[in-house]
Amino acid sequence: VKRLRADSEAEQAALRDALRRLESLTAERGRVVLGKLSEVDGRLRATFRALCDDGDASLEYATTPAVLFEEGVSIRARPPQSEWSHFEELSGGQKALVAVALQLALHPPDASHPCLYDEVDAALDTRRTKALADFMAQREGAQSIFVSHRPELLEAATMLVGCYVGESGGSQAVSVMA
């Protein structure tokens, strides 16, 4: 009986230690996630403002980790001459602009991996497409590939690659360095 009691007390002590460690790790996870969300929010705001004069965008999230993990993160934006709106309430072009800004905010220019953007400018007007081209030109070191038919992005490119169907019926590619 004494041995069973001692074993039980040892197991209970180990359980208390494990619960304290879990609590510590949970608190650390919350601090790290909140810190990273704050960084991404700052980059999102700066990117959206660069793409859209007089506009703003922001992540919306609880600052209490337990609530954050329960409710998640949402996005709000204020396009020029508009009020703050949740992402779901924006027009297609506005959503595209916010999505591009968020993607760029998630991948800072010093990221080592390339990003592929497939016609993200399709819903953007000429002014916003030009702002996107100018913004990307300033991101030294960023490796980005844009699939686009818009002259604003094509003119800003450092390399153009075109694909076409050759005489044999297969795809051919040609590239031009700017």
Secondary structure, DSSP 8 states (H G I E B T S, - for coil): -HHHHHHHHHHHHHHHHHHHHHHHHHHHHHHHHHHHHHHHHHHHHHHHHHHSTT-EEEEE--SSHHHHHHH--EEEEE-TTS--EEGGGS-HHHHHHHHHHHHHHHS-TT-SS-EEEESTTTTS-HHHHHHHHHHHHH-TT--EEEE---HHHHHH-SEEEEEEE-TTSSEEEEEEE-
